[in-house]
Amino acid sequence: MVSSAVVEPYNSILTTHACMEFTDCAFMVDNEALYDLCKRQLDIERPCYENLNRIIGQVVSSVTASLRFDGALNVDMNEFQTNLVPYPRLHFPLTSFAPLLARSRSFHEHISVFDITSSCFDPANQLVRCDLRQGKYMACCLLYRGDVAPKDVNSSIASVKSKKSISFVDWCPTGFKVGINYQTPSMPQNGDMAAVKRAVCMLSNTTAIADAWIKLNKKFDLMFAKRAFVHWYEKESLEHQEFLEARNDLAVLELDYAEVNKTFDDAGPEY
């Protein structure tokens, strides 16, 4: 992951450990994925934090749209926890957003509901770097905005379910929660993203997100093995044992995701 500070692995793991028991649902985002989105999707050669934050802003706007506008299927904030978190510790949904179009391409693109739905399952539209092929979906929430008809959503989801590349755990056969809001997505006038008639934000709880934790844990281990930068934390009264407790908690989180994958694999095919 691209870090804004050298000690970011420490900060991320310590924060995750401290909030584990008190957070109901935390949406994952990483800078590396955002930089890639800016370069490949928005044709920005040198993205800055303003560019990254505009993408995050679209996600936050989609998540909270039902609180501000009317729609066919409004989603209450409490429903994210209810529908996306099957186990208390596995409360870190992966975020995707589509479409992300550069202004230069806006007049040449016609994006259907099926197109944006399929794009959300494409790694190129993820806000966290992880390999979805190595994981299983536990739950998925699709938040549509703009000119979207429920029948188009249903047919798009049916097409997605038929793809062999998208796997759900066997104990959650339904898998999808849908929200539809008729308010068209708003883009900054002088921004990088083209105005679109419809968009979708996907929040999915998948075991593939464990990849992000594994990478973060490795970076923590490399620094902590040399006790690099630890003295700054000790000056703030943080003890050595607190680092170990936080790291052990994240190791258990890795095992939690692995156990869900193992449960799915052991179940075998259905007949």
GUPA-887622 format. One line per 10 residues: number of its first residue (from 1); for each residue x, y, z of N, C-alpha, C. Coordinates in Angstrom, 3 decimals. Layout:
# residues N
NUM = X:Y:Z:X:Y:Z:X:Y:Z; ...
***
This chain:
# residues 271
1 = 0.829:-1.193:0.000:0.000:0.000:0.000:0.871:1.253:0.000; 0.418:2.284:-0.670:1.114:3.559:-0.673:0.768:4.287:0.618; 1.782:4.676:1.377:1.553:5.271:2.692:1.800:6.764:2.669; 1.068:7.472:3.505:1.312:8.902:3.680:2.337:9.141:4.779; 2.685:8.077:5.531:3.691:8.161:6.590:4.392:6.816:6.705; 5.661:6.839:7.095:6.438:5.606:7.211:5.833:4.671:8.255; 5.283:5.253:9.313:4.764:4.453:10.428:3.298:4.045:10.235; 2.787:4.164:9.025:1.381:3.846:8.796:1.009:2.407:9.163; 1.867:1.402:8.906:1.519:0.042:9.350:1.284:-0.047:10.851; 2.110:0.645:11.632:1.889:0.683:13.080:0.531:1.310:13.399
11 = 0.304:2.483:12.816:-0.925:3.220:13.115:-2.177:2.422:12.739; -2.129:1.783:11.566:-3.297:1.039:11.088:-3.615:-0.148:11.988; -2.583:-0.888:12.364:-2.809:-2.090:13.175:-3.195:-1.731:14.604; -2.560:-0.721:15.170:-2.922:-0.293:16.525:-4.361:0.225:16.572; -4.746:0.980:15.549:-6.111:1.520:15.501:-7.139:0.412:15.316; -6.853:-0.513:14.403:-7.780:-1.619:14.161:-7.993:-2.439:15.425; -6.903:-2.716:16.131:-6.997:-3.486:17.382:-7.828:-2.729:18.422; -7.574:-1.439:18.558:-8.274:-0.643:19.572:-9.770:-0.532:19.282; -10.125:-0.544:17.991:-11.529:-0.343:17.609:-12.281:-1.648:17.332; -11.588:-2.775:17.375:-12.185:-4.046:16.961:-13.503:-4.344:17.679
21 = -13.545:-4.137:18.970:-14.734:-4.482:19.751:-15.804:-3.389:19.726; -15.449:-2.220:19.215:-16.371:-1.082:19.295:-16.893:-0.634:17.935; -16.377:-1.217:16.858:-16.799:-0.845:15.512:-17.748:-1.898:14.961; -18.897:-1.458:14.457:-19.878:-2.391:13.904:-19.598:-2.719:12.444; -19.151:-1.703:11.683:-18.907:-1.899:10.256:-17.932:-0.825:9.778; -16.815:-1.230:9.194:-15.783:-0.283:8.746:-15.481:-0.534:7.274; -15.676:0.480:6.433:-15.455:0.335:4.998:-13.976:0.526:4.668; -13.436:-0.403:3.908:-12.003:-0.423:3.626:-11.658:0.409:2.388; -10.560:1.154:2.488:-10.020:1.941:1.371:-8.507:1.948:1.514; -7.777:1.832:0.410:-6.325:2.005:0.513:-5.801:2.904:-0.603
31 = -4.734:3.610:-0.292:-4.204:4.629:-1.206:-3.717:4.038:-2.521; -3.110:2.858:-2.466:-2.569:2.254:-3.684:-3.672:2.019:-4.711; -4.792:1.474:-4.270:-5.909:1.238:-5.181:-6.462:2.553:-5.727; -6.525:3.576:-4.884:-7.039:4.876:-5.318:-6.129:5.522:-6.357; -4.813:5.422:-6.151:-3.871:5.946:-7.143:-4.060:5.246:-8.488; -4.246:3.929:-8.456:-4.455:3.179:-9.693:-5.744:3.603:-10.393; -6.795:3.821:-9.614:-8.061:4.281:-10.192:-7.890:5.622:-10.894; -7.163:6.524:-10.252:-6.942:7.852:-10.837:-6.151:7.764:-12.138; -5.148:6.913:-12.167:-4.287:6.817:-13.350:-4.970:6.080:-14.495; -5.586:4.940:-14.199:-6.136:4.096:-15.258:-7.541:4.499:-15.688
41 = -8.370:4.896:-14.726:-9.758:5.210:-15.056:-9.979:6.688:-15.376; -9.251:7.553:-14.669:-9.484:8.995:-14.822:-8.385:9.703:-15.604; -7.395:8.949:-16.065:-6.302:9.501:-16.890:-5.558:10.642:-16.204; -5.366:10.527:-14.902:-4.610:11.531:-14.147:-3.183:11.025:-13.986; -2.243:11.729:-14.576:-0.856:11.255:-14.582:-0.236:11.280:-13.188; -0.480:12.366:-12.450:0.077:12.492:-11.100:-1.043:12.827:-10.113; -1.715:11.817:-9.600:-2.828:12.069:-8.671:-2.347:12.697:-7.367; -3.169:13.558:-6.818:-2.892:14.150:-5.506:-4.007:13.723:-4.549; -3.882:14.132:-3.288:-4.881:13.719:-2.306:-6.271:14.257:-2.634; -6.328:15.392:-3.301:-7.632:15.933:-3.698:-8.333:14.979:-4.661
51 = -7.583:14.414:-5.608:-8.151:13.447:-6.550:-8.644:12.197:-5.829; -7.840:11.721:-4.883:-8.221:10.536:-4.113:-9.476:10.792:-3.289; -9.512:11.949:-2.654:-10.641:12.267:-1.779:-11.946:12.444:-2.550; -11.845:12.856:-3.814:-13.063:12.995:-4.615:-13.700:11.629:-4.882; -12.880:10.620:-5.075:-13.414:9.263:-5.255:-14.065:8.786:-3.964; -13.363:8.994:-2.847:-13.917:8.604:-1.548:-15.219:9.356:-1.283; -15.255:10.624:-1.699:-16.461:11.430:-1.520:-17.667:10.843:-2.243; -17.444:10.293:-3.446:-18.540:9.663:-4.186:-19.070:8.440:-3.448; -18.164:7.688:-2.836:-18.566:6.501:-2.068:-19.381:6.910:-0.844; -18.874:7.889:-0.106:-19.584:8.355:1.093:-20.957:8.916:0.712
61 = -21.009:9.644:-0.401:-22.275:10.207:-0.864:-23.279:9.104:-1.198; -22.807:8.041:-1.839:-23.691:6.925:-2.194:-24.196:6.193:-0.954; -23.301:6.001:0.008:-23.663:5.282:1.232:-24.719:6.042:2.031; -24.632:7.367:2.003:-25.547:8.195:2.809:-26.702:8.784:2.005; -26.810:8.448:0.720:-27.827:9.064:-0.147:-29.245:8.835:0.368; -29.510:7.653:0.903:-30.861:7.339:1.371:-31.280:8.173:2.577; -30.298:8.736:3.269:-30.617:9.611:4.396:-31.080:10.981:3.917; -30.721:11.316:2.671:-30.955:12.673:2.173:-31.986:12.755:1.053; -32.152:11.657:0.303:-33.036:11.685:-0.866:-33.972:10.478:-0.859; -35.058:10.598:-1.639:-36.019:9.499:-1.759:-35.602:8.544:-2.872
71 = -36.076:7.319:-2.758:-35.788:6.339:-3.789:-36.734:5.157:-3.706; -36.597:4.227:-4.665:-37.463:3.049:-4.697:-37.153:2.108:-3.543; -35.871:1.971:-3.211:-35.437:1.091:-2.121:-34.412:1.833:-1.276; -34.858:2.482:-0.239:-33.943:3.204:0.637:-33.254:2.246:1.599; -32.020:2.578:1.961:-31.225:1.733:2.851:-30.876:2.521:4.099; -31.268:2.008:5.241:-30.927:2.628:6.519:-29.495:2.258:6.897; -28.796:3.157:7.576:-27.400:2.901:7.940:-27.249:1.635:8.787; -28.223:1.366:9.639:-28.151:0.174:10.484:-28.202:-1.117:9.670; -28.762:-1.031:8.465:-28.888:-2.221:7.628:-27.539:-2.712:7.110; -26.549:-1.838:7.061:-25.225:-2.281:6.611:-24.672:-3.336:7.558
81 = -24.765:-3.060:8.841:-24.291:-4.033:9.817:-25.129:-5.311:9.758; -26.439:-5.155:9.674:-27.334:-6.315:9.676:-27.101:-7.219:8.476; -26.869:-6.624:7.304:-26.796:-7.397:6.062:-25.386:-7.752:5.616; -24.381:-7.063:6.144:-23.016:-7.283:5.658:-22.103:-7.996:6.649; -22.497:-8.087:7.899:-21.584:-8.611:8.928:-22.136:-9.917:9.507; -21.707:-11.074:8.967:-22.206:-12.354:9.476:-21.605:-12.745:10.821; -20.365:-12.282:11.072:-19.685:-12.521:12.347:-19.130:-11.190:12.848; -19.189:-10.937:14.155:-18.820:-9.613:14.685:-17.443:-9.116:14.267; -16.440:-10.002:14.222:-15.081:-9.545:13.897:-14.885:-9.298:12.402; -15.664:-9.947:11.573:-15.501:-9.789:10.123:-16.387:-8.646:9.629
91 = -16.024:-7.439:10.056:-16.871:-6.269:9.747:-16.138:-5.252:8.864; -15.381:-5.753:7.884:-14.594:-4.871:7.016:-14.972:-5.088:5.546; -16.094:-4.519:5.094:-16.501:-4.691:3.695:-15.530:-4.025:2.716; -15.390:-4.661:1.568:-14.627:-4.107:0.450:-15.521:-3.134:-0.317; -14.957:-2.018:-0.754:-15.723:-0.988:-1.459:-15.337:-0.937:-2.936; -16.343:-0.855:-3.805:-16.132:-0.652:-5.245:-17.091:0.433:-5.721; -16.709:1.108:-6.818:-17.565:2.172:-7.349:-17.478:2.187:-8.868; -18.636:2.377:-9.507:-18.668:2.466:-10.974:-19.877:3.319:-11.393; -19.763:4.052:-12.523:-18.568:4.137:-13.352:-17.647:5.267:-12.895; -16.373:5.103:-13.161:-15.401:6.180:-12.975:-14.891:6.554:-14.357
101 = -15.389:7.660:-14.873:-15.063:8.076:-16.237:-14.335:9.408:-16.238; -13.267:9.469:-17.026:-12.578:10.739:-17.221:-13.462:11.668:-18.049; -13.324:12.958:-17.830:-14.144:13.932:-18.568:-13.970:13.792:-20.079; -12.769:13.440:-20.502:-12.487:13.342:-21.939:-13.254:12.202:-22.605; -13.694:11.203:-21.811:-14.385:10.053:-22.386:-15.890:10.085:-22.152; -16.363:11.110:-21.493:-17.758:11.114:-21.054:-18.757:11.126:-22.208; -18.408:11.756:-23.322:-19.352:11.888:-24.422:-19.357:10.667:-25.340; -18.442:9.736:-25.086:-18.343:8.567:-25.962:-18.820:7.296:-25.272; -19.298:7.420:-24.053:-19.654:6.244:-23.271:-21.155:6.218:-22.976; -21.769:5.066:-23.240:-23.148:4.835:-22.791:-23.095:3.688:-21.792
111 = -23.396:3.975:-20.550:-23.243:3.004:-19.476:-24.613:2.528:-19.011; -24.880:1.239:-19.152:-26.151:0.664:-18.718:-26.055:0.193:-17.268; -27.192:-0.193:-16.700:-27.216:-0.724:-15.336:-26.393:-2.002:-15.259; -26.500:-2.830:-16.283:-25.707:-4.064:-16.310:-24.211:-3.758:-16.341; -23.823:-2.749:-17.113:-22.402:-2.379:-17.226:-21.826:-1.968:-15.876; -22.527:-1.097:-15.165:-21.982:-0.610:-13.899:-22.009:-1.706:-12.832; -23.017:-2.582:-12.895:-23.080:-3.691:-11.939:-21.912:-4.642:-12.148; -21.646:-4.995:-13.393:-20.523:-5.888:-13.701:-19.191:-5.246:-13.342; -19.091:-3.935:-13.558:-17.837:-3.227:-13.274:-17.472:-3.285:-11.799; -18.469:-3.335:-10.934:-18.195:-3.377:-9.493:-17.479:-4.657:-9.079
121 = -17.631:-5.708:-9.871:-16.957:-6.972:-9.575:-15.617:-7.074:-10.296; -15.240:-6.013:-10.982:-13.951:-5.941:-11.671:-12.917:-5.352:-10.716; -11.754:-6.009:-10.552:-10.716:-5.473:-9.656:-10.311:-4.039:-9.978; -10.494:-3.615:-11.229:-10.109:-2.259:-11.630:-10.951:-1.188:-10.950; -12.081:-1.570:-10.350:-12.961:-0.593:-9.702:-12.974:-0.714:-8.181; -12.079:-1.530:-7.634:-12.005:-1.707:-6.185:-11.247:-0.568:-5.524; -11.628:-0.239:-4.306:-10.914:0.773:-3.525:-9.931:0.145:-2.544; -9.757:-1.177:-2.651:-8.743:-1.902:-1.884:-8.124:-2.940:-2.806; -6.792:-3.056:-2.758:-6.094:-4.039:-3.566:-6.208:-5.429:-2.932; -6.915:-6.352:-3.582:-6.951:-7.749:-3.154:-7.452:-8.587:-4.328
131 = -7.148:-9.868:-4.304:-7.506:-10.772:-5.397:-8.834:-11.452:-5.077; -9.898:-11.003:-5.716:-11.230:-11.539:-5.432:-11.364:-13.003:-5.828; -10.507:-13.472:-6.732:-10.589:-14.872:-7.163:-10.190:-15.833:-6.051; -9.439:-15.318:-5.065:-8.962:-16.164:-3.978:-9.920:-16.190:-2.784; -11.041:-15.494:-2.885:-11.953:-15.413:-1.751:-13.384:-15.740:-2.126; -14.224:-15.771:-1.113:-15.650:-16.023:-1.291:-16.443:-14.848:-0.713; -17.513:-14.491:-1.392:-18.387:-13.433:-0.890:-19.286:-13.986:0.217; -19.372:-13.253:1.320:-20.303:-13.602:2.397:-21.594:-12.802:2.276; -21.488:-11.580:1.799:-22.660:-10.715:1.616:-22.273:-9.568:0.696; -23.278:-8.970:0.071:-23.003:-7.909:-0.899:-24.154:-6.902:-0.901
141 = -23.801:-5.626:-0.889:-24.802:-4.558:-0.910:-24.518:-3.653:-2.107; -25.513:-3.478:-2.973:-25.381:-2.637:-4.163:-26.248:-1.395:-3.990; -25.606:-0.230:-4.008:-26.300:1.041:-3.797:-26.318:1.824:-5.108; -27.468:1.824:-5.776:-27.609:2.492:-7.072:-28.104:3.918:-6.886; -27.667:4.783:-7.819:-28.127:6.175:-7.833:-28.459:6.593:-9.258; -29.466:7.471:-9.377:-29.770:8.046:-10.682:-30.859:7.299:-11.435; -30.724:7.270:-12.761:-31.729:6.686:-13.655:-31.597:5.163:-13.652; -32.192:4.532:-12.650:-32.073:3.085:-12.469:-33.455:2.488:-12.222; -33.822:1.481:-13.017:-35.111:0.799:-12.851:-34.899:-0.516:-12.102; -35.774:-0.854:-11.159:-35.623:-2.105:-10.397:-35.514:-3.349:-11.270
151 = -36.250:-3.396:-12.391:-36.197:-4.587:-13.250:-34.815:-4.755:-13.882; -34.154:-3.627:-14.202:-32.796:-3.700:-14.751:-31.811:-4.186:-13.695; -32.039:-3.771:-12.459:-31.183:-4.219:-11.356:-31.322:-5.721:-11.164; -32.560:-6.212:-11.160:-32.797:-7.643:-10.953:-32.150:-8.495:-12.038; -32.281:-8.061:-13.290:-31.683:-8.830:-14.388:-30.161:-8.775:-14.343; -29.615:-7.631:-13.923:-28.155:-7.494:-13.819:-27.600:-8.401:-12.728; -28.281:-8.442:-11.584:-27.831:-9.299:-10.481:-27.937:-10.771:-10.869; -28.992:-11.127:-11.582:-29.145:-12.512:-12.044:-27.990:-12.908:-12.962; -27.574:-11.982:-13.829:-26.443:-12.260:-14.722:-25.149:-12.420:-13.946; -24.956:-11.576:-12.924:-23.755:-11.658:-12.092:-23.707:-12.991:-11.355
161 = -24.842:-13.417:-10.817:-24.894:-14.678:-10.069:-24.549:-15.881:-10.939; -24.831:-15.773:-12.233:-24.586:-16.901:-13.135:-23.112:-17.075:-13.491; -22.291:-16.083:-13.175:-20.867:-16.163:-13.506:-20.135:-17.081:-12.530; -19.349:-17.997:-13.049:-18.613:-18.935:-12.206:-17.476:-18.258:-11.445; -17.032:-17.110:-11.941:-15.902:-16.416:-11.306:-16.305:-15.731:-10.002; -17.614:-15.609:-9.751:-18.106:-14.946:-8.539:-18.716:-15.997:-7.621; -18.062:-16.249:-6.492:-18.470:-17.329:-5.593:-18.958:-16.782:-4.260; -20.103:-17.277:-3.828:-20.635:-16.956:-2.507:-20.504:-18.176:-1.597; -20.378:-17.924:-0.300:-20.365:-19.031:0.650:-21.718:-19.739:0.594; -21.715:-21.043:0.842:-22.939:-21.823:0.664:-24.004:-21.520:1.710
171 = -23.595:-20.940:2.859:-24.575:-20.663:3.908:-25.220:-19.283:3.766; -24.915:-18.591:2.671:-25.569:-17.297:2.410:-25.986:-17.250:0.940; -27.005:-18.044:0.562:-27.356:-18.180:-0.857:-27.942:-16.924:-1.487; -28.646:-16.093:-0.699:-29.260:-14.882:-1.266:-28.191:-13.873:-1.641; -27.401:-13.496:-0.663:-26.184:-12.745:-0.947:-26.304:-11.257:-1.177; -27.402:-10.764:-1.797:-27.453:-9.374:-2.238:-28.484:-8.540:-1.472; -28.052:-7.353:-1.078:-28.933:-6.312:-0.550:-28.858:-5.151:-1.538; -30.005:-4.580:-1.907:-30.036:-3.545:-2.947:-30.675:-2.266:-2.413; -30.071:-1.145:-2.786:-30.647:0.164:-2.523:-30.726:0.948:-3.823; -31.843:1.611:-4.064:-32.011:2.416:-5.285:-32.450:3.818:-4.889
181 = -31.659:4.801:-5.299:-31.956:6.203:-5.011:-31.995:6.966:-6.330; -33.020:7.771:-6.517:-33.214:8.416:-7.818:-32.400:9.693:-8.007; -31.706:10.140:-6.983:-30.897:11.356:-7.109:-29.655:11.072:-7.958; -29.491:11.810:-9.039:-28.335:11.624:-9.923:-27.039:11.970:-9.193; -25.971:11.202:-9.410:-24.684:11.508:-8.766:-24.211:12.917:-9.106; -23.681:13.609:-8.123:-23.166:14.971:-8.322:-21.649:14.935:-8.412; -21.114:15.597:-9.425:-19.665:15.662:-9.613:-19.198:17.113:-9.498; -17.999:17.346:-8.959:-17.456:18.712:-8.896:-17.333:19.308:-10.291; -17.657:20.593:-10.437:-17.643:21.239:-11.752:-16.272:21.198:-12.403; -15.235:21.412:-11.631:-13.881:21.419:-12.188:-13.112:20.153:-11.813
191 = -13.838:19.083:-11.563:-13.206:17.840:-11.128:-12.717:16.991:-12.282; -12.268:15.798:-11.949:-11.690:14.887:-12.938:-12.723:13.909:-13.482; -13.814:13.702:-12.728:-14.804:12.699:-13.097:-15.920:13.300:-13.936; -16.316:12.551:-14.955:-17.396:13.003:-15.827:-18.743:12.829:-15.137; -19.674:13.710:-15.450:-21.036:13.578:-14.937:-21.699:12.368:-15.587; -22.423:11.581:-14.797:-23.080:10.376:-15.306:-24.541:10.356:-14.854; -25.365:9.610:-15.597:-26.789:9.521:-15.275:-27.065:8.516:-14.165; -26.175:7.538:-14.021:-26.382:6.493:-13.022:-25.035:6.002:-12.511; -25.034:5.510:-11.287:-23.805:4.982:-10.688:-24.184:3.961:-9.624; -23.215:3.172:-9.223:-23.453:2.187:-8.170:-22.218:2.070:-7.286
201 = -22.463:1.972:-6.001:-21.406:1.707:-5.026:-21.677:0.322:-4.445; -20.670:-0.543:-4.483:-20.837:-1.889:-3.943:-20.041:-2.044:-2.657; -20.693:-2.525:-1.626:-20.055:-2.867:-0.357:-20.176:-4.378:-0.212; -19.055:-5.073:-0.245:-19.103:-6.532:-0.212:-18.200:-7.077:0.881; -18.730:-8.001:1.654:-17.932:-8.668:2.680:-17.392:-9.952:2.070; -16.112:-9.950:1.777:-15.476:-11.077:1.110:-14.226:-11.506:1.860; -13.964:-12.799:1.837:-12.765:-13.305:2.512:-11.492:-12.856:1.802; -11.617:-12.363:0.562:-10.446:-11.889:-0.180:-9.807:-10.670:0.470; -10.569:-9.946:1.294:-10.034:-8.751:1.956:-8.904:-9.126:2.907; -8.808:-10.399:3.263:-7.713:-10.855:4.129:-6.354:-10.545:3.509
211 = -6.285:-10.491:2.172:-5.029:-10.142:1.492:-4.502:-8.796:1.958; -5.400:-7.838:2.125:-4.992:-6.497:2.556:-4.402:-6.543:3.958; -5.008:-7.332:4.838:-4.482:-7.455:6.204:-3.140:-8.177:6.214; -2.997:-9.194:5.375:-1.735:-9.940:5.316:-0.588:-9.025:4.885; -0.827:-8.203:3.864:0.206:-7.267:3.399:0.564:-6.260:4.482; -0.448:-5.749:5.162:-0.223:-4.773:6.228:0.549:-5.403:7.385; 0.187:-6.622:7.742:0.873:-7.318:8.833:2.345:-7.561:8.513; 2.639:-7.882:7.266:4.033:-8.109:6.863:4.856:-6.833:7.000; 4.270:-5.710:6.631:4.986:-4.434:6.763:5.214:-4.094:8.232; 4.224:-4.377:9.057:4.376:-4.181:10.498:5.526:-5.042:11.018
221 = 5.548:-6.306:10.625:6.567:-7.242:11.112:7.975:-6.812:10.717; 8.132:-6.329:9.488:9.457:-5.902:9.018:10.012:-4.771:9.870; 9.182:-3.814:10.204:9.637:-2.686:11.023:9.796:-3.069:12.487; 8.829:-3.826:12.997:8.853:-4.133:14.428:9.982:-5.098:14.781; 10.408:-5.911:13.830:11.529:-6.820:14.074:12.802:-6.041:14.395; 12.920:-4.842:13.833:14.073:-3.966:14.088:13.744:-2.893:15.130; 12.524:-2.956:15.663:12.042:-1.940:16.607:12.154:-0.530:16.019; 12.007:-0.447:14.701:12.125:0.843:14.012:10.975:1.767:14.388; 11.306:2.985:14.757:10.355:4.058:15.084:9.531:3.791:16.349; 9.801:2.702:17.038:9.014:2.366:18.232:9.218:3.397:19.340
231 = 10.405:4.010:19.382:10.701:4.957:20.464:9.741:6.144:20.469; 9.226:6.515:19.280:8.279:7.628:19.230:6.985:7.277:19.971; 6.579:6.053:19.854:5.361:5.602:20.534:5.602:5.436:22.033; 6.800:4.975:22.379:7.135:4.813:23.799:7.152:6.161:24.514; 7.555:7.203:23.777:7.537:8.546:24.368:6.114:9.013:24.662; 5.147:8.439:23.951:3.734:8.765:24.180:3.081:7.762:25.133; 3.929:7.029:25.870:3.480:6.092:26.922:2.856:4.809:26.383; 3.120:4.479:25.117:2.651:3.200:24.582:3.674:2.126:24.929; 3.231:1.021:25.461:4.144:-0.020:25.915:4.381:-1.069:24.838; 5.507:-1.759:24.973:5.896:-2.807:24.030:4.798:-3.869:23.920
241 = 4.204:-4.227:25.024:3.178:-5.271:25.043:1.960:-4.896:24.214; 1.671:-3.614:24.109:0.518:-3.169:23.334:0.721:-3.415:21.841; 1.962:-3.295:21.382:2.271:-3.638:19.990:2.011:-5.121:19.747; 2.468:-5.955:20.677:2.311:-7.402:20.528:0.838:-7.807:20.546; 0.073:-7.199:21.435:-1.354:-7.515:21.523:-2.081:-7.140:20.236; -1.743:-5.964:19.688:-2.377:-5.519:18.447:-2.027:-6.452:17.293; -0.751:-6.826:17.211:-0.319:-7.718:16.118:-0.963:-9.096:16.247; -1.067:-9.601:17.461:-1.703:-10.905:17.670:-3.184:-10.867:17.299; -3.825:-9.756:17.586:-5.241:-9.604:17.243:-5.441:-9.663:15.737; -4.534:-9.036:14.990:-4.629:-9.057:13.527:-4.290:-10.436:12.968
251 = -3.411:-11.172:13.655:-3.118:-12.549:13.246:-4.362:-13.422:13.402; -5.102:-13.201:14.476:-6.357:-13.929:14.691:-7.382:-13.551:13.627; -7.391:-12.278:13.223:-8.315:-11.833:12.170:-8.029:-12.566:10.859; -6.746:-12.734:10.531:-6.374:-13.516:9.348:-6.950:-14.922:9.430; -6.822:-15.546:10.600:-7.328:-16.908:10.793:-8.851:-16.960:10.698; -9.506:-15.902:11.156:-10.970:-15.845:11.070:-11.434:-15.914:9.614; -10.773:-15.130:8.750:-11.125:-15.159:7.329:-10.768:-16.504:6.702; -9.623:-17.059:7.083:-9.204:-18.358:6.553:-10.194:-19.451:6.947; -10.746:-19.358:8.147:-11.706:-20.359:8.627:-12.987:-20.336:7.807; -13.438:-19.133:7.421:-14.634:-19.031:6.584:-14.375:-19.666:5.223
261 = -13.203:-19.408:4.643:-12.839:-20.025:3.366:-12.777:-21.537:3.490; -12.193:-22.007:4.585:-12.037:-23.443:4.817:-13.399:-24.113:4.969; -14.300:-23.454:5.680:-15.644:-23.989:5.871:-16.341:-24.168:4.538; -16.141:-23.192:3.645:-16.763:-23.262:2.319:-16.175:-24.416:1.517; -14.838:-24.539:1.527:-14.176:-25.576:0.742:-14.511:-26.972:1.246; -14.639:-27.124:2.570:-14.911:-28.437:3.146:-16.334:-28.906:2.882; -17.214:-27.935:2.599:-18.620:-28.291:2.406:-18.826:-29.136:1.159; -17.955:-28.952:0.154:-18.047:-29.735:-1.069:-19.159:-29.248:-1.977; -19.267:-29.809:-3.183:-20.290:-29.370:-4.133:-21.682:-29.840:-3.731; -22.687:-29.064:-4.136:-24.067:-29.442:-3.872:-24.618:-30.249:-5.042
271 = -25.519:-31.183:-4.738:-26.115:-32.017:-5.785:-27.636:-31.886:-5.757
***
